[in-house]
Amino acid sequence: MDLAHIRKEYTKQALSKNSVSPKPIIQLEQWLNEARDAQCMEHTAMTVASTSTDGQPSLRVVLLKYLHNDSLFFFTNYRSRKGKELSINNKVAALFFWPELERQVKIEGTAHKASSEISDNYFNSRPLESRISAVISNQSAEVANRQTLEKNWHEEEKKWEGKTIERPDYWGGYQIKPTRIEFWQGRPYRLHDRIVFQKTIEGWQTKRLSP
């Protein structure tokens, strides 16, 4: 497979310290809205990285569900690989990539379990089928086959007929509290614009990085 010859010039927009909001979460919200308006596929999808006890990073794509109190929220099974890793080392990184806008946002910070109220509210807003899947999934554990999953799903569906499905204690939200947020805008000749926000005791400090 020959990939070395692939080239694409980034020419759509520019980014400067003067053009971004002094509050990075506000800037992120603005870019999310622009990604939505541009009909970027799964514009709330972010790649989240965690690390194992031996330092091995692992990645997966999750969906951002809330931006609140300068934090980002996503939801998952606490028994999953990422849940187990975050319980030991809660340092986390996340990445948004919108190729249609030639943009990405890199986030570093810490992840903490969301409150029961936030987790309950989001769980109860999900479609019935998704709630059943959350209950029966032993995420990241080995499963014999697809048929076993479907059998467990239908058995759980019957169990809750006429009842309200309760959120299991092994499923809920994570709140990412950023300490560093970088906004990247593709530019011609690979001279990309990179504006980074670093959290300090005094607040957010902003600087431009070399591409």
C-alpha positions as CSV (number, residue, x, y, z in Angstrom):
1,M,0.0,0.0,0.0
2,D,1.5,3.3,-1.1
3,L,0.4,6.1,1.2
4,A,3.4,8.4,1.0
5,H,2.2,10.3,-2.0
6,I,-1.2,11.4,-0.5
7,R,-1.4,15.1,-0.1
8,K,-4.1,17.6,0.9
9,E,-3.7,21.3,1.4
10,Y,-5.7,22.9,4.3
11,T,-7.0,26.3,3.2
12,K,-10.4,26.8,4.7
13,Q,-9.8,29.0,7.8
14,A,-7.2,30.6,10.1
15,L,-6.8,30.8,13.9
16,S,-5.1,33.3,16.1
17,K,-4.8,34.2,19.8
18,N,-7.1,37.2,19.1
19,S,-9.8,35.2,17.4
20,V,-10.4,32.6,20.1
21,S,-12.5,33.1,23.2
22,P,-10.5,33.7,26.4
23,K,-12.5,30.8,27.9
24,P,-11.5,27.5,26.1
25,I,-14.8,25.7,26.9
26,I,-16.7,28.5,25.2
27,Q,-14.4,28.2,22.2
28,L,-14.9,24.4,22.2
29,E,-18.7,24.9,22.3
30,Q,-18.4,27.3,19.3
31,W,-16.4,24.8,17.3
32,L,-18.9,22.0,18.2
33,N,-21.7,24.2,16.9
34,E,-19.9,24.9,13.7
35,A,-19.1,21.2,13.2
36,R,-22.8,20.5,13.7
37,D,-23.8,23.2,11.2
38,A,-21.3,21.9,8.7
39,Q,-22.9,18.4,9.1
40,C,-19.7,16.8,10.2
41,M,-20.4,13.1,10.8
42,E,-20.7,12.3,14.5
43,H,-19.5,15.8,15.4
44,T,-19.7,15.0,19.2
45,A,-17.4,12.0,18.8
46,M,-14.2,12.2,20.8
47,T,-11.3,9.7,21.1
48,V,-10.5,9.1,24.7
49,A,-7.1,7.7,25.9
50,S,-6.4,6.0,29.2
51,T,-3.4,4.0,30.4
52,S,-2.9,0.6,32.0
53,T,-0.8,0.0,35.1
54,D,2.2,-0.8,32.9
55,G,1.8,2.4,31.0
56,Q,0.2,0.9,27.9
57,P,-2.2,3.6,26.3
58,S,-5.5,2.5,24.9
59,L,-8.0,4.5,22.8
60,R,-11.7,4.4,22.0
61,V,-14.3,6.7,20.5
62,V,-17.0,7.9,22.9
63,L,-19.7,10.6,22.4
64,L,-19.6,13.9,24.3
65,K,-23.0,14.3,26.0
66,Y,-22.6,17.5,28.1
67,L,-20.5,20.5,28.4
68,H,-21.1,21.8,31.9
69,N,-19.1,23.7,34.7
70,D,-16.0,23.8,32.4
71,S,-16.1,20.0,32.1
72,L,-16.9,17.4,29.4
73,F,-19.1,14.5,30.2
74,F,-19.4,11.0,28.6
75,F,-21.0,7.8,29.7
76,T,-19.9,4.2,29.8
77,N,-19.6,1.0,31.8
78,Y,-17.4,1.5,34.8
79,R,-16.3,-2.2,34.5
80,S,-14.9,-1.6,31.0
81,R,-11.2,-1.4,30.2
82,K,-11.3,2.4,30.3
83,G,-13.3,2.3,33.6
84,K,-10.8,0.0,35.2
85,E,-7.8,2.1,34.0
86,L,-9.4,5.4,35.0
87,S,-10.0,4.0,38.5
88,I,-6.2,3.5,38.9
89,N,-4.9,6.5,36.9
90,N,-7.5,9.2,36.2
91,K,-5.3,11.2,33.9
92,V,-7.0,11.3,30.6
93,A,-6.6,12.7,27.1
94,A,-9.3,13.3,24.5
95,L,-9.4,14.4,20.8
96,F,-12.0,15.8,18.5
97,F,-11.3,15.7,14.8
98,W,-13.5,17.4,12.2
99,P,-11.8,16.8,8.8
100,E,-14.6,18.7,7.0
101,L,-13.5,21.8,8.8
102,E,-9.7,20.9,8.9
103,R,-9.8,21.2,12.7
104,Q,-9.0,19.2,15.8
105,V,-9.1,19.9,19.5
106,K,-6.8,18.1,22.0
107,I,-7.7,17.9,25.7
108,E,-5.7,16.8,28.7
109,G,-7.0,16.6,32.2
110,T,-8.4,14.3,34.8
111,A,-11.6,12.1,34.8
112,H,-13.9,11.7,37.7
113,K,-17.2,9.8,38.1
114,A,-20.2,12.0,37.5
115,S,-22.8,12.4,40.2
116,S,-25.5,9.9,40.5
117,E,-28.1,12.5,39.5
118,I,-26.3,13.3,36.3
119,S,-25.9,9.6,35.5
120,D,-29.5,8.8,36.3
121,N,-30.8,11.7,34.2
122,Y,-28.8,10.7,31.2
123,F,-29.5,7.0,31.5
124,N,-33.3,7.7,31.8
125,S,-33.1,9.8,28.6
126,R,-31.8,7.0,26.5
127,P,-34.0,4.8,24.3
128,L,-35.3,1.7,26.0
129,E,-33.2,-0.6,23.8
130,S,-30.0,1.2,24.7
131,R,-30.8,1.0,28.4
132,I,-31.3,-2.7,28.1
133,S,-28.0,-3.0,26.3
134,A,-26.3,-1.1,29.1
135,V,-27.7,-3.5,31.7
136,I,-26.7,-6.7,30.0
137,S,-23.3,-5.7,28.7
138,N,-20.2,-6.8,30.6
139,Q,-18.2,-4.4,28.5
140,S,-14.8,-5.5,27.4
141,A,-15.2,-9.0,28.8
142,E,-15.0,-12.0,26.5
143,V,-18.3,-13.3,25.1
144,A,-18.9,-16.7,23.5
145,N,-20.8,-15.4,20.4
146,R,-23.3,-12.9,19.1
147,Q,-26.2,-15.3,19.9
148,T,-25.3,-15.2,23.6
149,L,-25.6,-11.4,23.6
150,E,-28.9,-11.4,21.8
151,K,-30.3,-14.1,24.1
152,N,-29.3,-12.1,27.2
153,W,-30.8,-9.0,25.7
154,H,-34.2,-10.5,25.0
155,E,-34.3,-12.1,28.5
156,E,-33.6,-8.8,30.1
157,E,-36.2,-7.1,27.9
158,K,-38.9,-9.5,29.2
159,K,-37.8,-8.9,32.8
160,W,-38.5,-5.2,32.5
161,E,-41.9,-5.4,30.7
162,G,-44.2,-2.8,32.2
163,K,-41.4,-1.5,34.6
164,T,-38.9,1.3,34.6
165,I,-35.4,0.1,34.0
166,E,-33.1,1.3,36.7
167,R,-29.6,2.4,36.0
168,P,-27.1,-0.3,37.2
169,D,-24.4,1.0,39.5
170,Y,-21.7,-0.2,37.1
171,W,-22.8,2.2,34.4
172,G,-22.6,6.0,34.5
173,G,-20.8,9.2,33.5
174,Y,-17.3,10.5,33.6
175,Q,-16.5,14.2,34.0
176,I,-13.3,15.3,32.3
177,K,-11.8,18.4,34.0
178,P,-9.4,19.9,31.5
179,T,-6.0,21.3,32.4
180,R,-4.8,21.8,28.8
181,I,-6.8,22.4,25.6
182,E,-5.3,22.9,22.2
183,F,-7.2,24.2,19.2
184,W,-5.6,23.2,15.8
185,Q,-6.6,24.6,12.5
186,G,-5.1,23.2,9.3
187,R,-3.2,25.8,7.1
188,P,-1.4,25.7,3.8
189,Y,2.1,24.3,3.5
190,R,1.6,22.5,6.8
191,L,2.1,25.8,8.7
192,H,-0.9,25.0,10.9
193,D,-2.3,27.2,13.5
194,R,-2.1,25.9,17.1
195,I,-3.5,27.8,20.0
196,V,-3.1,26.2,23.5
197,F,-4.8,27.0,26.8
198,Q,-3.0,25.9,29.9
199,K,-4.8,26.1,33.3
200,T,-2.9,27.8,36.1
201,I,-3.8,29.1,39.6
202,E,-4.5,32.5,38.0
203,G,-6.7,31.0,35.3
204,W,-6.2,30.0,31.6
205,Q,-2.9,31.1,29.9
206,T,-2.9,31.2,26.1
207,K,0.0,30.8,23.7
208,R,0.7,29.9,20.1
209,L,2.7,26.7,19.3
210,S,4.8,26.0,16.3
211,P,3.1,23.6,13.9
